[in-house]
Amino acid sequence: MYSIWHEKCPICHEGNAFLTPAKYDIKNFHKMAIRCSHCNHKFEIEGGFWQGAMYVSYGLTVAISITTFITTYLIYPETDAWYHILLISIVSLLFAPLNYRWSRMIWMNMFSSFKAQKMN
């Protein structure tokens, strides 16, 4: 969970996975390092590796949409369906950069595990 939340290398928890920490920098939020700057772990294990992150992204989007709907319905139970659709669309767009990063970090952590470095 640490490496996902802090966007760090899943192996050493030291190197940054993304080149910029700014999640809403439209031009650079998606740019990833090729290797960890600390342990030299290659983030993209094989060609097409990140395609699996799309499934994680879909799951996150569904969870965000359901949470938005339930929250809105509990606060305003008399609203029309178009209001729910509009609000879910806006919230999904606002979460898109976070969703992109979280899905890649979750996917990467499914195939890599933390290895504690021994102190000298």
C-alpha positions as CSV (number, residue, x, y, z in Angstrom):
1,M,0.0,0.0,0.0
2,Y,2.9,2.4,0.7
3,S,4.3,2.3,-2.8
4,I,0.8,2.7,-4.3
5,W,-0.1,5.7,-2.1
6,H,3.2,7.4,-2.4
7,E,3.8,6.4,-6.0
8,K,7.2,4.8,-5.2
9,C,9.0,1.8,-6.7
10,P,7.3,-1.5,-5.5
11,I,10.7,-3.1,-4.9
12,C,12.6,-0.6,-2.8
13,H,9.9,2.0,-1.9
14,E,12.5,4.7,-2.6
15,G,12.5,5.7,-6.3
16,N,9.6,7.7,-7.8
17,A,7.5,5.9,-10.4
18,F,6.3,9.1,-12.1
19,L,8.5,11.9,-13.3
20,T,6.5,14.6,-11.7
21,P,4.6,14.5,-8.4
22,A,2.0,16.9,-9.7
23,K,-1.1,14.7,-10.3
24,Y,-3.0,17.5,-12.2
25,D,-0.2,18.7,-14.4
26,I,-2.0,18.0,-17.7
27,K,1.1,17.8,-19.8
28,N,3.2,15.5,-17.5
29,F,0.9,13.6,-15.1
30,H,1.2,10.4,-17.2
31,K,5.0,10.4,-17.7
32,M,6.6,7.5,-15.9
33,A,10.3,6.7,-15.2
34,I,11.5,3.7,-17.2
35,R,13.6,2.4,-14.2
36,C,13.7,3.1,-10.5
37,S,16.4,5.7,-9.7
38,H,17.3,3.8,-6.5
39,C,17.3,0.1,-7.3
40,N,17.2,0.1,-11.1
41,H,14.0,-2.0,-11.2
42,K,12.4,-1.8,-14.7
43,F,8.7,-0.7,-14.2
44,E,7.4,-2.0,-17.6
45,I,8.1,-5.7,-17.2
46,E,7.3,-6.5,-20.9
47,G,5.8,-4.9,-23.9
48,G,2.1,-4.2,-23.5
49,F,2.4,-4.6,-19.7
50,W,0.3,-1.5,-19.0
51,Q,-2.8,-2.9,-20.9
52,G,-3.7,-4.8,-17.7
53,A,-3.9,-1.5,-15.8
54,M,-6.9,-0.7,-18.0
55,Y,-8.9,-3.4,-16.1
56,V,-7.8,-1.9,-12.8
57,S,-8.8,1.5,-14.1
58,Y,-12.2,0.2,-15.1
59,G,-12.7,-1.2,-11.6
60,L,-11.7,2.1,-10.0
61,T,-14.0,4.0,-12.2
62,V,-16.9,1.7,-11.3
63,A,-16.2,2.1,-7.6
64,I,-16.0,5.9,-7.9
65,S,-19.2,6.0,-9.9
66,I,-21.1,3.8,-7.5
67,T,-19.8,5.8,-4.5
68,T,-20.8,9.1,-6.2
69,F,-24.3,7.7,-7.0
70,I,-25.0,6.4,-3.5
71,T,-23.7,9.5,-1.8
72,T,-25.8,11.8,-4.1
73,Y,-28.8,9.6,-3.6
74,L,-28.5,9.6,0.2
75,I,-28.2,13.4,0.3
76,Y,-30.7,14.2,-2.5
77,P,-33.1,11.2,-2.9
78,E,-35.5,13.1,-5.2
79,T,-33.1,14.0,-8.0
80,D,-33.6,13.0,-11.6
81,A,-31.4,10.4,-13.4
82,W,-29.8,13.1,-15.6
83,Y,-28.4,14.8,-12.5
84,H,-26.8,11.5,-11.4
85,I,-25.3,10.9,-14.8
86,L,-23.9,14.5,-15.0
87,L,-22.4,14.3,-11.5
88,I,-20.9,10.9,-12.1
89,S,-19.4,12.2,-15.3
90,I,-17.9,15.3,-13.6
91,V,-16.5,13.3,-10.7
92,S,-15.0,10.7,-13.1
93,L,-13.3,13.4,-15.1
94,L,-11.9,15.0,-11.9
95,F,-10.5,11.6,-10.8
96,A,-9.1,10.7,-14.2
97,P,-5.4,11.6,-13.5
98,L,-5.6,10.0,-10.1
99,N,-7.3,6.9,-11.6
100,Y,-4.6,6.7,-14.2
101,R,-1.8,6.7,-11.6
102,W,-3.5,4.5,-9.1
103,S,-4.3,1.9,-11.7
104,R,-0.7,1.7,-12.9
105,M,0.6,1.5,-9.4
106,I,-1.8,-1.2,-8.4
107,W,-1.1,-3.2,-11.5
108,M,2.7,-2.8,-11.0
109,N,2.4,-3.9,-7.4
110,M,0.5,-7.1,-8.4
111,F,3.7,-8.3,-10.2
112,S,6.4,-6.9,-7.9
113,S,6.9,-7.2,-4.2
114,F,8.9,-5.2,-1.6
115,K,12.4,-6.4,-0.8
116,A,13.8,-4.8,2.3
117,Q,17.3,-3.5,1.8
118,K,19.8,-4.5,4.6
119,M,21.5,-1.5,6.2
120,N,25.3,-1.6,6.3
